[in-house]
Amino acid sequence: MTDIVLSISQPVHGAAYSAPVALIGSASTANGSTAGLYFRWFTSLHQPQGGIDPAVQPEVNILDLSATCLTGTVTALAEFGSHSVLLAATDQQHLDIDSIKAVKRSALAGGAPLPTPVPPAVAPAAPPPCVAHQVAGAVIRTPASDGLTLSKANATVEVLAPGVWLKPAPLPDPPPVPPPATVWVANDDYQAMNGVGLRLTLAPVASPTPANSAEIPLTLAGLEPFRAADLVAPHDDKSWLRWTGALPANLGLGAHVLSLIASAGSGAAAAVATVTRHIVLVA
């Protein structure tokens, strides 16, 4: 049994943000000292700088593994979507296999919610989850720029999906040679955790009123997901969602503002981010 107790105070589970967040936690031990312990923050959407593979550098706080990293010196959660946040402590400085085998003292806090129902043997040892939602970073892919047209009768709007919306389908064992093209499938674990909602609004540039404007809620699971081949890098996990259909009849023609609104949370704790395109509606 470990003598280490960890907790996360920021972010709190279910919190919503529109900017990166300072990570704050605490650690206590039976003897009151954290000497000899190394602390690591992990977030499920972490993208290291410089295009480094997250599998190579999974921790957020690569430069400081001391207890100082629990005091708000580490900023994270910049990536668009819902993050599971995990705080870990071990008595080993490194993450190679030999170091992991040598761990004698360790503890965890946070992480993704366990599947429901939780197996009885797992429930007592499972730490309370910590999932936070980041709305900054929403993107409109299509229309690609201001000044383009959008058909009222048959419109197409493409937006960035939050988080890791899709994942590669598993290959058979043994894998075929040569390996086939990657097939992308729904990432059910992420989608079950996602707390970021999206909606579209359209309003004329001149004299907008409720009568000549419209809102289109987006049911993310019902949109067509896809990967943009020209944007996929080896460690890029971005996916896109396509909405197609006729626009509301009350909209007129001409210059309009198309807004994509990303939101999470509710009431005073809600976070909202908006990106826009100036487009021209045509019949």
Helices and strands as residue ranges (DSSP letters): E 5-10, E 16-17, E 21-28, E 38-43, G 49-51, G 67-70, E 71-76, E 81-90, H 97-101, E 106-110, G 123-125, E 131-134, E 140-142, E 149-151, E 155-160, E 166-168, E 184-186, H 188-193, E 197-204, G 210-212, E 214-218, G 220-222, E 224-226, G 229-231, E 240-245, E 254-264, G 267-269, E 271-282
